[in-house]
Amino acid sequence: NVSNTTLGEFVRASIILSADNNGILSIEIYTASGEGTRRASEIADKLDLNFVRKYHQQGRTGLQFFESAMVHRGLDAVNKSLYKSVYEVPFQFYGEI
């Protein structure tokens, strides 16, 4: 998790892998409920700068990211003071593990 306690927002990242070297980087974005979709969209724009259509390589392995998508889920089920959005970007893994 990465959080900003001053603003009351944070993200939670998960990596979903498949057997064929494809996967999805899924990032749950939690913002203050009064911000609605605006703040989550600003965060997603920043994430896009680092992931969308980018290739990250280290040694003989690499990740190729593709186009992102975001779904606004609404108020968090556990904490109604938070608004939840889910940002996802698929990727292809290349190289050796």
C-alpha positions in Angstrom: 0.0 0.0 0.0 1.1 3.6 -0.7 -0.8 6.1 1.3 -1.1 9.9 1.9 -2.4 10.2 5.4 -2.7 13.9 5.1 -5.2 13.6 2.3 -6.7 10.4 3.5 -6.0 8.5 0.3 -4.0 5.4 -0.6 -3.6 2.7 -3.3 -3.4 -1.1 -3.0 -1.6 -2.9 -5.9 -2.0 -6.6 -6.9 -0.5 -8.5 -9.8 -2.6 -11.2 -11.4 -0.6 -13.6 -13.5 -1.7 -16.2 -16.0 0.2 -19.3 -17.2 1.1 -17.8 -20.6 3.2 -14.9 -19.3 0.3 -12.4 -19.5 -1.0 -10.6 -16.5 -2.8 -7.6 -15.1 -1.5 -4.9 -12.8 -4.5 -4.0 -10.7 -4.4 -1.0 -8.5 -7.3 -0.1 -6.1 -7.4 3.7 -5.6 -9.0 5.0 -2.4 -9.7 8.7 -2.1 -11.8 10.9 0.1 -15.5 10.3 -0.6 -16.1 14.0 -1.2 -13.6 14.0 -4.2 -15.7 11.6 -6.2 -14.1 10.4 -9.5 -11.9 13.5 -10.0 -9.1 12.7 -7.6 -9.0 9.0 -8.6 -8.8 10.1 -12.3 -5.8 12.4 -11.5 -4.0 9.5 -9.8 -4.8 7.2 -12.8 -3.3 9.8 -15.2 -0.1 9.8 -13.2 0.0 5.9 -13.3 -0.5 6.0 -17.0 2.7 8.0 -17.4 4.6 5.1 -15.9 2.8 2.1 -17.3 0.7 2.6 -20.5 2.6 1.5 -23.6 5.9 1.3 -21.6 8.5 -1.4 -21.7 10.4 -2.0 -18.5 13.5 -4.2 -18.7 16.0 -5.5 -16.2 18.7 -7.8 -17.5 17.2 -10.4 -19.8 13.6 -9.9 -18.5 11.1 -7.3 -19.3 7.4 -6.2 -19.0 5.5 -4.7 -21.9 2.4 -2.8 -20.6 -0.6 -2.0 -22.8 -3.7 0.3 -22.5 -5.2 0.9 -19.0 -8.8 1.0 -17.9 -10.5 2.3 -14.7 -13.8 1.4 -13.1 -15.2 3.7 -10.4 -16.8 1.4 -7.7 -18.3 4.1 -5.5 -18.2 4.3 -1.7 -16.0 1.7 -0.1 -18.1 -1.1 1.6 -16.0 -1.0 4.8 -15.3 2.7 5.1 -17.9 5.0 3.7 -15.5 8.0 4.0 -13.5 6.5 1.1 -14.3 6.3 -2.6 -12.9 3.3 -4.4 -11.8 3.0 -8.0 -9.9 0.2 -9.7 -7.2 0.9 -12.3 -5.9 -2.0 -14.4 -3.3 -2.3 -17.0 -2.5 -5.6 -18.8 1.1 -6.7 -19.4 3.2 -9.3 -21.2 6.2 -10.8 -19.4 9.3 -11.5 -21.5 12.5 -13.4 -20.5 13.5 -15.8 -17.8 12.5 -15.9 -14.2 
